[in-house]
Amino acid sequence: MLKVIGAGLPRTGTTSMKAALERLGFGPCYHFFEVMRRPELAERWLPLCAGGPVDWDRVFDGFRSSQDWPASFFWRELAQAYPDAKVVLTVRDPHSWYVSFRMLGSINPRGPMSQDEAPEGIRPVLAAIERLRPLLERISRFVFDDDWHFGAPMPDEERAVEAYRRHVAAVRSAIPAERLLVFDVRQGWGPLCRFLGVAAPPDDPFPHLNDAESIQRMFERMRTEGRVHTPFHAGD
């Protein structure tokens, strides 16, 4: 059962948050990289891909917290399904967020990898992402209020920043203040630990993970080694 619900958009420190929550005892934390590490998890989202009802307990079975899309898109539904869970809205400067988010569309310089050309070991990952595409497309269109689709170049900066601010305002207005932490990962352990009512790990710096270079290295290793690495060991 979820104890902490991530409501931040991708590239707002969600992988740093995943590592932090797991170090604080709120793991495992569901993140999009979990689908890459365990492609079978995509099956749990298929009812939503088809526009049907979803069993959140099944989707998050085995997890105690969540971050990143697709989970964070459903922050409102998850807050209702798990009324005792706390909500963390990760934020950053919207213009630097735009640059970082836009980079994801060009981070794999050789272009998309088809299942046919992929090493056998990572074909299940690509198949899982493809099965989730209808859901990711739906999320993309809703957030950016546009015909933008998952995997395409980002909308222009003005429109994207407006979408970012709209998302932050929606979360802040819907979740009671005592249940919500608006958090920039640069703030470190203090605000997060006070909000969750736990002690900060002694002599353990707050994790800053998942920079653009580590994601690019992941793509390159996927191509050359035929297996998945999750980039949780590089500085932000």
TIZA-809312 format. One record per residue: residue in three letters; x, z, y of N, C-alpha, C in turn. Coordinates in Angstrom, 3 decimals, padded with zeros to 6 digits. Last residue first. Layout:
% residues N
Ala,X,Z,Y,X,Z,Y,X,Z,Y;
...
***
This chain:
% residues 236
Asp,023.319,-010.394,014.555,022.301,-011.126,015.283,022.910,-011.828,016.488;
Gly,025.632,-010.686,011.783,025.186,-010.123,013.046,024.214,-011.018,013.766;
Ala,024.663,-010.736,008.318,025.387,-011.310,009.462,024.814,-010.750,010.737;
His,023.225,-010.293,005.994,024.497,-009.618,006.176,025.324,-010.232,007.292;
Phe,021.035,-011.605,004.979,020.825,-010.278,005.521,022.132,-009.565,005.815;
Pro,019.950,-014.312,004.082,020.998,-014.027,005.064,020.821,-012.682,005.734;
Thr,019.733,-014.804,000.626,019.006,-014.360,001.819,020.020,-013.833,002.816;
His,020.344,-017.653,-001.241,020.938,-016.445,-000.682,020.074,-016.066,000.508;
Val,019.567,-019.474,-004.158,019.126,-018.948,-002.873,019.922,-017.711,-002.510;
Arg,021.368,-022.324,-005.448,020.692,-021.041,-005.597,020.451,-020.444,-004.222;
Gly,023.011,-024.559,-005.280,021.787,-024.631,-006.067,021.131,-023.297,-006.335;
Glu,025.278,-024.988,-003.856,025.370,-024.097,-005.003,024.116,-024.084,-005.854;
Thr,024.649,-026.836,-001.846,025.877,-027.014,-002.612,025.932,-026.177,-003.883;
Arg,022.143,-026.131,-000.764,022.450,-027.514,-001.132,023.608,-027.589,-002.118;
Met,022.393,-023.414,-000.324,021.306,-023.897,-001.172,021.601,-025.311,-001.656;
Arg,024.481,-023.415,001.467,024.716,-022.888,000.121,023.623,-023.337,-000.836;
Glu,023.151,-024.506,003.671,024.279,-025.215,003.091,024.577,-024.721,001.678;
Phe,021.194,-022.577,004.165,020.800,-023.934,003.813,021.940,-024.678,003.128;
Met,022.896,-020.408,004.802,022.000,-020.322,003.659,021.570,-021.717,003.200;
Arg,024.109,-021.272,007.122,024.933,-021.120,005.932,024.073,-021.045,004.672;
Gln,021.852,-021.133,008.771,022.444,-022.434,008.481,023.340,-022.367,007.251;
Ile,021.526,-018.388,008.833,020.472,-019.213,008.238,021.033,-020.581,007.885;
Ser,023.856,-017.637,010.144,023.656,-017.196,008.761,022.565,-017.998,008.077;
Glu,023.503,-018.762,012.671,024.575,-019.263,011.820,024.385,-018.846,010.360;
Ala,021.394,-017.273,013.749,021.176,-018.679,013.408,022.242,-019.206,012.466;
Asp,021.251,-013.998,012.170,021.533,-014.911,013.264,021.413,-016.345,012.790;
Asn,020.483,-011.665,010.557,019.775,-012.944,010.546,020.005,-013.783,011.794;
Leu,020.600,-008.331,012.095,020.799,-009.343,011.066,020.131,-010.667,011.396;
His,021.538,-005.315,012.666,021.257,-006.495,013.488,021.627,-007.706,012.636;
Pro,020.616,-001.955,011.906,021.026,-003.296,011.452,020.629,-004.384,012.447;
Phe,022.034,000.852,013.485,020.836,000.037,013.311,021.251,-001.377,012.907;
Pro,024.589,002.589,011.615,024.097,001.866,012.789,022.850,001.045,012.476;
Asp,024.818,005.641,010.336,024.404,004.311,009.865,023.853,003.546,011.052;
Asp,025.160,008.359,010.622,026.348,007.488,010.588,026.036,006.085,010.081;
Pro,022.058,009.094,009.099,023.293,009.577,009.725,024.434,008.575,009.546;
Pro,019.077,007.449,009.932,020.153,007.578,008.934,021.441,008.042,009.596;
Ala,016.712,009.471,011.691,017.603,008.308,011.669,018.675,008.510,010.616;
Ala,013.770,010.831,010.169,015.097,011.005,010.774,015.889,009.705,010.687;
Val,010.374,009.994,011.094,011.463,010.160,010.126,012.776,010.315,010.874;
Gly,008.100,009.079,012.466,008.221,010.468,012.067,009.267,010.722,011.011;
Leu,007.757,006.645,013.584,007.449,006.762,012.157,007.577,008.192,011.647;
Phe,008.570,007.174,016.202,007.238,006.622,015.946,006.818,006.827,014.498;
Arg,011.202,008.003,015.838,010.212,008.922,016.428,008.798,008.458,016.114;
Cys,012.295,005.642,014.793,012.234,006.844,013.962,011.249,007.863,014.517;
Leu,012.028,003.895,017.005,011.414,003.576,015.718,011.259,004.834,014.863;
Pro,013.525,005.095,019.079,012.079,004.900,019.216,011.385,004.644,017.881;
Gly,016.253,005.287,017.617,015.483,006.341,018.271,013.987,006.118,018.348;
Trp,017.654,003.045,016.543,016.870,003.917,015.672,015.874,004.808,016.421;
Gly,017.446,000.356,019.023,018.038,001.131,017.942,017.068,002.073,017.253;
Gln,016.893,-001.408,021.019,016.677,000.009,021.301,017.210,000.908,020.187;
Arg,017.067,-003.929,020.037,018.241,-003.438,020.751,018.108,-001.959,021.109;
Val,014.559,-004.530,019.087,015.526,-003.982,018.134,016.808,-003.502,018.813;
Asp,011.866,-003.390,020.875,012.979,-004.328,020.937,014.078,-003.753,020.055;
Phe,008.468,-002.750,020.323,009.856,-002.399,020.011,010.795,-003.585,020.126;
Val,005.688,-000.904,020.540,006.234,-002.159,021.053,007.748,-001.957,021.098;
Leu,003.784,000.652,018.183,005.100,000.709,018.827,005.481,-000.704,019.244;
Leu,000.566,002.084,017.802,001.384,000.895,018.060,002.712,001.261,018.687;
Arg,-001.107,004.198,017.758,-000.838,003.559,016.472,000.175,002.429,016.599;
Glu,-001.555,004.986,020.288,-000.942,005.969,019.395,-000.584,005.380,018.036;
Ala,-002.869,002.760,021.385,-001.486,003.050,021.770,-000.805,004.014,020.813;
Pro,-004.719,000.656,019.139,-004.605,001.864,019.968,-003.151,002.244,020.198;
Ile,-004.706,-002.840,019.373,-004.232,-001.693,018.589,-004.114,-000.471,019.500;
Ala,-005.522,-004.739,021.261,-006.357,-004.479,020.090,-005.972,-003.212,019.335;
Ser,-003.681,-005.076,023.275,-005.053,-004.745,023.661,-005.909,-004.319,022.465;
Arg,-001.359,-005.742,021.929,-001.375,-004.523,022.745,-002.795,-004.114,023.107;
Val,-002.078,-008.191,020.756,-001.765,-007.029,019.920,-001.898,-005.745,020.722;
Ala,-002.469,-009.772,023.049,-003.554,-009.573,022.089,-003.304,-008.345,021.224;
Ala,000.028,-009.775,024.303,-001.115,-009.159,024.983,-002.254,-008.871,024.013;
Val,001.526,-011.208,022.398,001.876,-009.825,022.714,000.701,-009.108,023.362;
His,000.195,-013.730,022.548,000.236,-012.960,021.304,000.520,-011.484,021.582;
Arg,000.701,-014.479,025.165,-000.692,-014.319,024.728,-000.749,-013.472,023.458;
Arg,003.448,-014.768,025.105,002.857,-013.710,025.926,001.402,-013.451,025.536;
Tyr,003.615,-017.003,023.363,004.280,-015.738,023.047,003.622,-014.591,023.811;
Ala,002.252,-018.938,024.836,001.720,-018.519,023.539,002.322,-017.171,023.119;
Glu,004.023,-019.166,027.000,002.644,-018.735,027.240,002.007,-018.230,025.945;
Val,006.175,-020.207,025.640,006.286,-018.871,026.237,004.906,-018.316,026.549;
Ala,005.101,-022.735,024.960,005.490,-021.791,023.913,005.584,-020.367,024.462;
Arg,004.676,-023.926,027.455,003.542,-023.703,026.557,003.884,-022.674,025.481;
Glu,007.319,-023.978,028.449,006.244,-023.322,029.196,005.068,-022.981,028.282;
Glu,008.764,-025.497,026.520,009.035,-024.071,026.739,007.886,-023.359,027.448;
Asp,006.819,-027.597,024.312,007.682,-027.375,025.469,007.734,-025.881,025.797;
Pro,006.886,-026.941,020.720,006.240,-027.368,021.960,007.175,-027.104,023.138;
Met,009.606,-027.815,018.455,008.792,-026.855,019.184,008.036,-027.518,020.330;
Pro,009.377,-030.318,015.887,010.034,-029.734,017.059,009.074,-028.835,017.825;
Ala,007.850,-029.186,012.743,008.034,-030.149,013.834,008.829,-029.499,014.961;
Gly,007.423,-027.108,010.992,008.550,-027.994,010.720,008.796,-029.029,011.807;
Phe,003.957,-027.009,011.417,005.122,-026.341,010.860,006.207,-027.356,010.512;
His,002.801,-028.664,014.392,002.705,-028.309,012.991,004.030,-027.774,012.487;
Trp,000.763,-028.819,017.295,002.076,-028.590,016.701,001.912,-028.167,015.258;
Asp,-001.484,-029.186,018.723,-001.424,-029.910,017.462,-000.048,-029.780,016.814;
Asp,-002.291,-025.854,019.886,-001.812,-027.218,020.090,-001.887,-027.934,018.747;
Asp,-001.850,-023.072,020.006,-003.028,-023.692,020.611,-002.771,-025.168,020.898;
Phe,000.097,-021.639,018.810,000.514,-022.466,019.932,-000.635,-023.249,020.563;
Val,-001.354,-020.248,016.832,-000.484,-019.528,017.757,-000.186,-020.359,018.995;
Phe,-002.747,-022.284,015.434,-003.464,-021.203,016.111,-002.584,-020.562,017.178;
Arg,-000.727,-023.917,014.393,-001.717,-024.478,015.321,-002.424,-023.375,016.099;
Ser,000.625,-022.071,012.739,001.308,-022.748,013.844,000.325,-023.272,014.870;
Ile,-001.334,-021.363,010.843,-000.742,-020.359,011.715,-000.128,-021.016,012.949;
Arg,-001.734,-023.852,009.601,-002.849,-023.156,010.262,-002.329,-022.122,011.255;
Glu,000.792,-024.276,008.514,000.249,-025.218,009.502,-000.874,-024.555,010.295;
Leu,000.886,-022.190,006.697,001.838,-022.203,007.807,001.404,-023.168,008.903;
Leu,-001.157,-023.045,004.946,-001.281,-021.778,005.665,-000.354,-021.743,006.874;
Pro,-000.137,-025.480,003.972,-001.427,-025.435,004.678,-001.618,-024.157,005.487;
Arg,002.423,-024.562,002.803,002.371,-025.373,004.014,001.006,-025.360,004.696;
Leu,002.676,-023.268,000.440,002.263,-022.462,001.590,002.067,-023.282,002.854;
Arg,003.635,-025.249,-001.143,002.309,-024.730,-001.452,001.771,-023.880,-000.299;
Glu,006.181,-025.520,-000.039,005.226,-026.619,000.085,003.807,-026.143,-000.193;
Ile,007.320,-023.137,-000.828,007.132,-023.389,000.595,006.117,-024.504,000.808;
Ala,007.352,-023.583,-003.614,006.583,-022.469,-003.053,006.303,-022.688,-001.574;
Ala,009.096,-025.749,-003.833,007.705,-025.899,-004.278,006.828,-024.805,-003.681;
Leu,011.435,-024.562,-002.960,010.850,-025.651,-002.173,009.396,-025.879,-002.558;
Val,011.747,-022.726,-005.084,011.629,-022.267,-003.699,010.966,-023.329,-002.842;
Pro,012.040,-024.336,-007.372,010.863,-023.456,-007.242,010.653,-022.937,-005.822;
Arg,014.542,-025.603,-006.760,013.292,-026.363,-006.704,012.064,-025.471,-006.651;
Ile,016.885,-024.280,-007.088,016.103,-023.946,-005.895,014.830,-024.768,-005.773;
Gly,017.996,-025.166,-009.496,017.805,-023.741,-009.286,016.961,-023.385,-008.083;
Glu,018.388,-027.924,-009.320,017.272,-027.405,-010.107,016.968,-025.943,-009.805;
Pro,019.020,-029.123,-006.024,019.496,-028.569,-007.298,018.350,-027.873,-008.024;
Ala,016.933,-031.738,-004.667,017.420,-030.364,-004.672,018.001,-029.986,-006.024;
Glu,015.727,-034.179,-004.754,017.169,-034.161,-004.491,017.764,-032.774,-004.613;
Asp,013.056,-033.469,-005.282,013.764,-034.367,-006.195,015.276,-034.305,-006.002;
Gln,012.240,-031.914,-003.150,012.375,-031.281,-004.454,013.179,-032.154,-005.406;
Ser,014.244,-032.585,-000.214,013.106,-032.829,-001.104,013.341,-032.147,-002.438;
Met,015.114,-030.975,002.652,015.571,-031.237,001.303,014.355,-031.429,000.410;
Pro,015.283,-032.168,006.026,014.597,-031.487,004.930,015.145,-031.903,003.573;
Gly,018.632,-032.441,007.537,017.220,-032.726,007.401,016.605,-032.027,006.196;
Arg,021.153,-031.722,008.022,020.980,-032.863,007.132,019.515,-033.202,006.891;
Pro,021.040,-029.453,009.612,021.396,-030.728,010.223,021.204,-031.925,009.318;
Asn,018.955,-027.091,010.043,019.448,-027.753,008.842,019.804,-029.182,009.212;
Ile,018.054,-026.372,012.516,019.147,-025.596,011.956,019.724,-026.202,010.689;
Ser,015.994,-027.262,014.002,017.157,-028.155,013.895,018.324,-027.490,013.184;
Gly,014.039,-025.360,014.035,013.643,-026.719,013.693,014.811,-027.661,013.499;
Leu,015.296,-023.079,014.924,014.942,-023.158,013.517,014.579,-024.569,013.093;
Met,015.481,-023.334,017.648,016.666,-023.635,016.859,016.337,-023.775,015.374;
Arg,013.109,-022.327,018.594,013.289,-023.775,018.592,014.457,-024.178,017.703;
Phe,013.681,-019.617,018.441,012.654,-020.184,017.578,012.815,-021.698,017.466;
Ser,015.677,-019.390,020.428,015.956,-019.019,019.046,014.958,-019.645,018.088;
Val,014.327,-020.221,022.736,015.547,-020.910,022.324,015.829,-020.645,020.853;
Tyr,012.239,-018.311,022.759,011.949,-019.738,022.637,013.172,-020.506,022.152;
Trp,013.647,-015.929,023.161,012.894,-016.140,021.913,012.637,-017.623,021.698;
Ser,014.478,-016.332,025.743,015.502,-016.337,024.700,014.848,-016.487,023.323;
His,011.916,-016.158,026.873,012.676,-017.396,027.010,013.821,-017.458,026.000;
Pro,010.981,-013.569,026.310,010.285,-014.733,025.752,011.068,-016.029,025.859;
Asp,013.007,-010.989,025.122,012.758,-011.859,026.262,012.138,-013.160,025.768;
Arg,011.083,-009.505,022.437,012.344,-009.831,023.093,012.022,-010.666,024.317;
Val,009.516,-007.337,020.011,009.509,-008.201,021.197,010.940,-008.482,021.631;
Thr,007.416,-006.255,017.385,008.767,-006.548,017.852,008.705,-007.571,018.986;
Leu,005.168,-003.930,016.901,005.215,-005.238,017.550,006.629,-005.448,018.078;
Val,004.045,-002.146,014.265,005.226,-002.350,015.103,005.215,-003.787,015.605;
Val,001.623,000.174,013.303,001.887,-001.220,013.653,003.096,-001.285,014.588;
Lys,000.884,002.217,010.432,001.296,002.052,011.816,001.718,000.600,012.048;
Ala,-001.970,002.765,008.329,-000.659,002.159,008.576,-000.377,002.082,010.076;
Asp,-004.526,003.565,007.955,-003.531,004.625,008.146,-002.133,004.073,008.429;
Pro,-006.013,001.252,007.489,-006.217,001.990,008.740,-005.214,003.107,008.989;
Tyr,-005.684,-001.530,006.273,-004.863,-000.344,006.049,-004.913,000.533,007.297;
Ala,-007.465,-003.432,007.192,-007.426,-003.156,005.748,-006.670,-001.876,005.435;
Gln,-006.880,-003.491,009.918,-008.208,-003.061,009.472,-008.195,-002.674,007.995;
Ala,-004.307,-004.411,009.893,-004.576,-003.135,010.553,-005.943,-002.590,010.152;
Leu,-004.738,-006.869,008.661,-004.006,-005.835,007.940,-004.224,-004.462,008.573;
Glu,-006.100,-008.289,010.643,-006.751,-008.042,009.364,-006.069,-006.910,008.597;
Arg,-004.073,-008.289,012.622,-005.391,-007.710,012.899,-006.110,-007.354,011.600;
Trp,-001.892,-009.588,011.427,-001.767,-008.191,011.859,-003.124,-007.540,012.068;
Phe,-001.373,-012.075,010.342,-002.618,-011.396,009.972,-002.585,-009.910,010.346;
Phe,001.152,-012.785,011.061,000.045,-013.504,011.684,-001.274,-012.779,011.454;
Ser,002.814,-011.353,009.416,002.579,-010.837,010.762,001.472,-011.585,011.495;
Ala,002.865,-012.882,006.973,002.217,-011.565,007.044,001.867,-011.170,008.472;
Pro,004.265,-015.288,006.777,002.869,-015.331,007.198,002.231,-013.971,007.417;
Trp,006.152,-014.074,009.612,005.092,-014.901,009.053,005.300,-015.075,007.552;
Asp,007.344,-010.597,009.808,007.481,-012.052,009.854,006.238,-012.765,009.307;
Gln,006.857,-007.787,007.623,007.436,-008.383,008.822,007.328,-009.900,008.691;
Ser,005.690,-004.719,006.147,005.684,-006.179,006.274,006.298,-006.583,007.609;
Ser,005.792,-002.217,003.512,005.811,-002.643,004.907,005.882,-004.161,004.951;
Arg,005.747,-001.814,000.850,005.268,-000.714,001.676,005.260,-001.063,003.163;
Phe,004.917,-003.644,-002.140,005.560,-003.559,-000.829,004.927,-002.435,-000.008;
Gly,003.442,-003.885,-004.455,004.869,-003.610,-004.596,005.609,-003.468,-003.286;
Asp,001.213,-006.215,-003.149,001.491,-005.316,-004.264,003.002,-005.138,-004.427;
Phe,000.292,-007.848,-001.191,001.388,-006.935,-000.864,001.655,-005.914,-001.955;
Val,-001.716,-009.326,-002.453,-000.673,-010.021,-001.697,000.545,-009.122,-001.502;
Arg,-003.346,-007.274,-003.470,-002.598,-008.145,-004.382,-001.454,-008.836,-003.647;
Asp,-004.381,-006.192,-001.161,-003.637,-005.322,-002.079,-002.814,-006.140,-003.063;
Trp,-005.746,-008.337,-000.076,-004.496,-007.914,000.549,-003.684,-007.005,-000.363;
Asp,-007.215,-010.951,-001.279,-007.063,-009.570,-001.721,-005.719,-009.080,-001.192;
Val,-009.187,-013.180,000.649,-007.887,-012.766,000.140,-007.938,-011.300,-000.245;
Pro,-011.389,-016.054,000.612,-011.074,-014.648,000.855,-009.753,-014.273,000.199;
Gly,-010.227,-019.430,001.529,-011.087,-018.451,000.887,-010.704,-017.031,001.232;
Gly,-008.621,-021.513,002.306,-009.670,-021.083,003.213,-010.603,-020.036,002.635;
Ala,-006.492,-022.102,000.782,-007.709,-022.865,000.506,-008.869,-022.441,001.394;
Cys,-004.716,-020.233,001.644,-004.390,-021.650,001.860,-005.621,-022.518,001.680;
Leu,-005.917,-017.957,000.621,-005.945,-018.191,002.061,-005.625,-019.639,002.397;
Pro,-005.338,-018.308,-002.132,-006.735,-018.262,-001.665,-006.857,-018.499,-000.163;
Leu,-002.427,-018.263,-002.049,-003.165,-019.516,-002.255,-004.636,-019.429,-001.888;
Trp,-000.847,-016.047,-001.900,-001.425,-016.545,-000.650,-002.364,-017.741,-000.849;
Arg,000.173,-015.614,-004.385,-000.743,-014.609,-003.852,-001.451,-015.080,-002.582;
Glu,002.016,-017.610,-004.817,000.727,-017.694,-005.492,-000.289,-016.742,-004.874;
Ala,004.353,-016.801,-003.608,003.502,-017.764,-002.902,002.116,-017.842,-003.519;
Leu,005.736,-015.293,-005.424,004.902,-014.590,-004.459,003.991,-015.528,-003.681;
Glu,007.415,-016.925,-006.843,006.106,-016.658,-007.434,005.185,-015.913,-006.465;
Pro,009.871,-016.969,-005.521,008.884,-018.026,-005.230,007.496,-017.748,-005.799;
Arg,011.711,-014.784,-004.268,010.780,-014.686,-005.395,009.657,-015.701,-005.185;
Arg,013.201,-015.671,-002.111,013.883,-014.943,-003.176,013.034,-014.875,-004.436;
Met,011.276,-016.853,-000.573,012.426,-017.656,-000.986,013.164,-016.987,-002.138;
Val,009.619,-014.721,-000.165,009.077,-015.888,-000.866,010.216,-016.770,-001.346;
Glu,011.279,-013.097,001.312,010.884,-012.647,-000.020,010.316,-013.798,-000.839;
Phe,011.455,-014.306,003.756,012.565,-014.523,002.836,012.265,-013.999,001.436;
Phe,009.248,-013.301,005.075,009.185,-014.668,004.538,010.307,-014.939,003.554;
His,008.821,-009.971,003.795,009.310,-010.881,004.836,009.241,-012.285,004.238;
Tyr,007.978,-006.718,003.027,007.632,-008.123,002.803,008.036,-008.945,004.028;
Cys,010.148,-004.221,001.983,009.459,-004.803,003.137,009.234,-006.291,002.885;
Pro,009.922,-001.641,-000.560,010.378,-002.946,-000.058,009.523,-003.443,001.116;
Gly,010.388,000.653,002.233,010.583,-000.584,001.495,009.976,-000.500,000.115;
Phe,010.700,002.795,003.890,009.444,002.067,003.940,009.580,000.700,003.254;
Gly,013.077,004.172,004.167,012.196,004.541,003.068,010.859,003.849,003.062;
Leu,014.863,003.294,006.004,014.093,004.484,006.368,013.113,004.901,005.278;
Arg,015.803,000.954,004.954,016.734,002.080,005.031,016.006,003.387,005.345;
Glu,013.534,-000.599,005.341,013.948,-000.284,003.971,014.939,000.881,003.962;
Leu,013.524,-000.808,008.105,012.417,-000.132,007.425,012.800,000.254,006.001;
Ala,015.916,-002.285,008.499,015.751,-000.939,009.049,014.650,-000.175,008.320;
Ala,015.400,-004.735,007.234,016.496,-003.894,006.758,016.333,-002.458,007.241;
Lys,013.223,-005.559,008.842,013.098,-005.443,007.381,014.170,-004.506,006.836;
Met,014.407,-005.672,011.359,013.369,-004.683,011.081,013.171,-004.494,009.582;
Ser,016.088,-007.849,011.029,016.672,-006.550,011.343,015.667,-005.447,011.025;
Thr,014.053,-009.697,010.701,014.923,-009.406,009.563,015.692,-008.116,009.787;
Thr,012.830,-009.690,013.233,012.059,-009.296,012.053,012.936,-009.002,010.842;
Gly,013.564,-010.299,015.808,014.271,-009.229,015.123,013.609,-008.805,013.831;
Thr,011.943,-012.371,016.445,011.927,-011.225,017.356,012.615,-010.028,016.703;
Arg,011.607,-014.516,014.750,012.745,-014.539,015.674,012.615,-013.484,016.768;
Pro,008.010,-014.519,014.464,009.344,-014.784,013.930,010.377,-014.879,015.054;
Leu,006.215,-011.923,016.294,006.443,-013.320,015.922,007.810,-013.464,015.258;
Gly,005.096,-008.720,015.041,005.916,-009.583,015.886,006.014,-010.999,015.372;
Ala,003.843,-006.874,013.516,002.981,-007.794,014.260,003.774,-008.756,015.129;
Gly,004.099,-005.178,010.474,004.819,-005.901,011.515,003.900,-006.905,012.180;
Ile,003.011,-002.097,009.464,002.596,-003.496,009.606,003.384,-004.115,010.757;
Val,003.600,000.351,007.111,004.023,-000.191,008.405,003.703,-001.677,008.423;
Lys,002.407,000.794,004.714,002.509,001.927,005.615,002.908,001.498,007.020;
Leu,000.513,-000.822,002.220,001.328,-000.935,003.424,001.242,000.330,004.269;
Met,000.845,000.000,-001.195,000.000,000.000,000.000,000.881,000.000,001.246;
***
